[in-house]
């Protein structure tokens, strides 16, 4: 069961992506599993994949950020 803190972390990370100045990041999803924040979705470049990861990393509060985002060429 998720704690309030966990929900807050995942919500904050999702909000950071949803309000990004980079439109490609706005459709990505953040899931919390155990001690991980997982990024899911697809983008058009490796650069955008890295931007998404860096956008949520400061919000992870010690959780591991796992980037499952696919790069679609």
C-alpha positions in Angstrom: 0.0 0.0 0.0 1.3 3.5 -0.9 1.8 6.0 1.8 0.8 9.7 1.4 4.4 10.6 1.0 4.8 8.2 -1.9 1.7 9.5 -3.6 3.0 13.0 -3.2 6.3 12.1 -4.8 4.7 10.4 -7.8 2.2 13.2 -8.1 4.9 15.9 -8.0 7.0 14.0 -10.6 4.0 13.6 -12.9 3.1 17.3 -12.5 6.7 18.3 -13.3 6.5 16.4 -16.6 2.9 17.6 -17.4 3.9 21.2 -17.0 7.2 20.9 -18.8 8.2 23.5 -21.4 9.1 20.5 -23.6 5.8 19.2 -25.1 7.2 15.6 -25.6 7.5 15.2 -21.9 3.9 16.0 -21.1 2.6 12.7 -22.1 4.9 10.5 -20.1 3.7 8.6 -17.1 5.4 8.2 -13.7 4.7 5.1 -11.6 5.9 4.2 -8.1 7.0 0.6 -7.4 8.6 -0.1 -4.0 11.6 2.2 -3.9 11.5 3.2 -7.6 10.0 6.0 -9.6 9.5 4.6 -13.1 9.1 6.6 -16.3 7.0 5.2 -19.1 6.0 6.4 -22.5 7.8 7.3 -25.7 9.7 10.3 -27.1 11.4 11.0 -30.4 15.0 11.4 -29.1 17.4 10.2 -26.5 17.8 13.8 -25.5 14.1 14.0 -24.5 14.4 10.7 -22.6 17.3 12.2 -20.6 15.4 15.4 -20.0 12.4 13.5 -18.6 14.7 11.6 -16.2 16.5 14.8 -15.1 13.1 16.6 -14.6 12.0 14.1 -12.0 15.3 13.2 -10.4 15.3 16.1 -7.9 11.8 15.0 -6.7 12.7 11.3 -6.2 13.5 11.8 -2.4 16.0 8.9 -2.5 14.0 6.6 -4.7 15.8 5.1 -7.7 14.6 6.6 -11.0 14.2 3.9 -13.6 13.7 5.2 -17.2 11.6 2.8 -19.3 10.8 5.5 -21.9 11.1 4.3 -25.5 12.8 6.3 -28.2 10.8 6.3 -31.4 12.9 7.2 -34.4 
